[in-house]
């Protein structure tokens, strides 16, 4: 085990205490006066367990690799803005000191001009730490870690080590993008003695748990600093993106920062469970997860996107919108519980019955968490949504893996996931109560009949479209189990999990840009600019992801799931061809909603479901999982044609003469 902090230890009281009022610690000058102190730090660092250090490095590699992939579009946009804003390169390298006192070059986005003044885009990047994104490459190369002491400039090292001889101790571990000193607001122009004090305590008390706490506090610090900068005008001064563009870009950054943690945690559970359970048991697990997810969507009633749209357009009834939506969702949970109980009963006694009950509870908790996220998106505070989703991913994955380790069965994994998801739901409820004024029913503002009637009336088509869309995405699991068995379903599920993981990329982009897109309704020029930009980004990103997935399908399946799942490779190759079309369809369905044409989504969802069911019935009995993949590809292409036809027709001058009054929008793509 790694070296931790004993109860009552002086360093432990600092880390557990308030950052503004730390307990007395040995000062940097005090350590310098005792030469043996530095040697003791070296001894403590050497005692960090090899296993813990290996896990830290694995997480660095995994998170930085996925982070670079997801942040690449954002960094490309920022690079263009930097070049347009001032002369000079968008990226610059700077020599810093690394572990073992080995110099390396750190990468950053440029935020200053040739005269040493902070640029306009720099005033936006710095409060959010977006200028540090290229350092994920340093992490991947092994020169840095996600968490650790910040690397110092080379020309300052000699002076610091002359004044503080123990300064070299900082170089016993890899420097980090964020650290213990940074989350305690010791950044920028602060005395080196203060930062050194906290860096030494980080080294002495290091553990994986401490790294996790620092990472989570970093997300919170970014959120607070960004809000503060907006409130004081620090981001808006001379910046030309406009308020909507800055907010959308900030929300995109929050999503991009949290996504690697979310998806890696979810993928870790699948990767760990699949070989342990085997193809057949893994197929049964995926079947239960699919059915409970479908049932849980019925509790949405279209309230998620209705809540986001209502809050984005007006905050005058924010409390009533939040409480009414949650009240309706709670009422909808009653028939959901009945459906789960019926499904468990029909499965008969055994692990499948228990799995239905456990994953049913987890899916219901997840549905409420998704609704909390809809509230955060309506307020355009995706930082809060990012914190909640990261907490859900970590708790769900941690408890799910713990269950797998203890029980090595479908029931054990389901129990762990249920505990983790319910715990994260309670955390989300706490955020709503503290930061958004959510009140208990006894305190009033719990239910508004007028809003409830409007939400139900407008939400019904939302719910139906979402359910039909999810049936299309998930229904193939039912056909595969019926026609070709659990083993083929397990193999196809391995390929589909990778394909499904790509869906979060367009979800990130649309979650960040949908509020300004919805507000652009009525301003055709502004709406078209947003649509053209989003289509270009989605198609480009989808093409890169799809091509990469096609080229590496075999190695990816082998590396993630092992040779037992080799037959999933052919399914993944077919699904990779659908990725660019899938990304574009995410945008097109959201365009329909923003234009008050969401009712077409309901019609298209019904048509695509019928088409997909027909294709599955015709192809799956002959081709198995690969047939399900071809059905998905053909259906996605058909949806693209339908959406483009309506969008282009509605732009035609004659269509405007016959346009009916706006109706309630229906939901966009659901990634499940």
FENBEL-V916552 format. One record per backbone hydrogen bond with DSSP energy under -1.0 kcal/mol. NH is the residue of the N-H (numbers start at 1). CO is the residue of the C=O. If there is no record, write none. Layout:
# FENBEL-V916552
nh = (NH	NH)
co = (CO	CO)
This chain:
# FENBEL-V916552
nh = (9	13	14	15	16	17	21	31	32	33	34	37	40	41	42	43	44	45	46	48	53	54	55	56	57	58	59	60	61	62	63	64	65	66	67	68	69	70	71	72	75	76	77	78	79	80	81	82	83	84	85	86	92	94	96	97	98	100	101	104	106	108	109	110	113	116	119	123	125	126	130	132	133	135	136	137	139	140	141	142	143	144	145	148	154	156	160	161	162	163	164	167	169	170	171	172	176	177	178	183	185	186	187	190	195	196	197	198	199	200	201	202	203	204	205	211	212	213	214	215	216	217	218	219	220	221	222	223	224	225	226	227	228	229	230	231	232	234	237	239	246	247	248	249	250	251	252	253	254	255	256	257	258	259	262	263	264	265	266	267	268	269	270	271	272	273	274	277	278	282	283	284	285	286	287	288	289	290	291	292	293	294	295	296	297	299	300	303	306	307	308	309	310	311	312	313	314	318	321	322	323	324	325	326	327	328	329	330	331	332	334	336	337	338	339	340	341	342	343	344	345	346	347	354	355	356	357	358	359	360	361	362	363	364	365	366	367	368	369	370	371	372	373	374	375	376	377	378	379	381	385	386	387	388	389	390	391	392	393	394	395	396	397	398	399	400	401	402	403	404	405	406	407	408	413	414	415	416	417	418	419	420	421	422	423	424	425	426	427	428	429	430	431	432	433	434	435	436	438	443	444	452	453	454	455	456	457	458	459	460	463	464	465	466	467	468	469	470	471	472	473	474	475	477	479	480	481	482	483	484	485	489	490	491	492	493	494	495	496	497	498	499	500	501	503	505	507	508	509	510	511	512	513	514	517	518	519	520	521	523	527	528	529	530	531	532	533	534	535	536	537	538	539	540	541	542	543	544	545	546	547	548	549	550	551	552	556	557	558	559	560	561	565	566	568	569	572	573	574	575	576	578	582	583	584	585	586	587	588	589	590	591	592	593	594	595	596	597	600	601	603	604	605	606	607	608	609	610	611	612	613	614	615	616	617	618	619	620	622	623	624	626	628	629	630	631	632	633	634	635	636	637	638	639	640	641	642	643	644	645	646	647	648	649	650	652	656)
co = (6	9	10	11	12	13	18	27	28	29	31	34	36	37	38	39	40	41	42	45	49	50	51	52	53	54	55	56	57	58	59	60	61	62	63	64	65	66	67	68	71	72	73	74	75	76	77	78	79	80	81	82	108	106	104	152	102	171	98	96	94	92	131	90	117	113	111	119	121	122	125	129	130	132	133	134	135	136	137	139	138	138	175	178	95	153	156	157	158	159	160	164	166	167	168	169	149	145	146	179	182	181	185	188	191	192	193	194	195	196	197	198	199	200	201	207	208	209	210	211	212	213	214	215	216	217	218	219	220	221	222	223	224	225	226	227	228	229	233	236	242	243	244	245	246	247	248	249	250	251	252	253	254	255	258	259	260	261	262	263	264	265	266	267	268	269	270	273	274	278	279	280	281	282	283	284	285	286	287	288	289	290	291	292	293	296	297	300	302	303	304	305	306	307	308	309	310	315	317	318	319	320	321	322	323	324	325	326	327	328	331	332	333	334	335	336	337	338	339	340	341	342	343	350	351	352	353	354	355	356	357	358	359	360	361	362	363	364	365	366	367	368	369	370	371	372	373	374	375	376	381	382	383	384	385	386	387	388	389	390	391	392	393	394	395	396	397	398	399	400	401	402	403	404	409	410	411	412	413	414	415	416	417	418	419	420	421	422	423	424	425	426	427	428	429	430	431	432	432	440	441	448	449	450	451	452	453	454	455	456	459	460	461	462	463	464	465	466	467	468	469	470	471	474	475	476	477	478	479	480	480	485	486	487	488	489	490	491	492	493	494	495	496	497	500	502	503	504	505	506	507	508	509	510	513	514	515	516	518	520	523	524	525	526	527	528	529	530	531	532	533	534	535	536	537	538	539	540	541	542	543	544	545	546	547	548	552	553	554	555	556	557	562	563	565	566	568	569	570	571	572	575	578	579	580	581	582	583	584	585	586	587	588	589	590	591	593	592	597	598	599	600	601	602	603	604	605	606	607	608	609	610	611	612	613	614	615	616	619	619	620	623	624	625	626	627	628	629	630	631	632	633	634	635	636	637	638	639	640	641	642	643	644	645	646	649	652)
